[in-house]
Structure formats: structure tokens, C-alpha cells
Amino acid sequence: MLEGFWPVAAIVVVVLIYVLAKVVFYMRRSEQQWMDVDKSKLRSWDDDEDQGTGRD
């Protein structure tokens, strides 16, 4: 039974490392994109502006 465990465990570890690397990569990319945004053009959202959307 243990002879099949180690290859499967190794594959799981490799997949976890790959997923974590992708998450870190996209987090850094997102942070860089947010830093590049011209924040002077962003508008603030107030709850009062959302009246009349049908959501209660």
C-alpha cells in the first residue's frame, strides 16, 4: 500500500507548490496594476447613491 503513496504524495506536493506560486504571482500582478491606476479618476461610492436599484 505504501508503494503507491509516495508518488501520489509527491504529485500533491508539486500541485500545491504550483498553485501557491500562481496565487503569489497574481497577487503581485494585481498589486502592481492597482499601483498603476490613476486614482484621481476614481469616484467614491456612497450608500445614498444606490437607492432605487430595487435592492433592499
N, C-alpha and C positions, 0 to 999 in steps of 0.2 A: 504494500500500500504506500509506503514512503517513497518508493522509487518514482512514482508519478507526482508526488507532492512538490519536490524541489523545482522541477521545470515550470510547473504551474505557479508556484510562489514567485519564481524569478520573472515570469511574464507579468504577473500582477504588480510587482515592484517596478518594472520598467514602464508599465502603463501609468502607474501613479506618478512617477517622476516626470513622464511626458506631459501629463495633464497639469501638474503643478507648474512646470516650466511654461506651458502655454498661458496659464492663468496669470503668472507673473509678467510675461511678455505683454499680454493685452492690458493689464493694469498699468504698466509703464507707458504703453502707447496711448491709453486713454488719458492719463495724467498729462502727457506731453501735448495732446490735442487740446485739452482744457486750458493749458497754459498759453497756447497759441490763439485762443479765441479772443476776439476784440470785445472785451467785457463792457465797453462803453455802449454797445448796441443792445445789451440785454435789458429787458424790462422786468420790473418787479411785479409779481402777481399778488394781488390781494384777494381775500375770500369774497369781498363785496362784488368783484367783477364777475364772479361765476354765477350770479343769480340769473335765473331764467333758463338754465340749461336743462331743467327737468329733473335734476338730481336733488334729492332731499337729504 
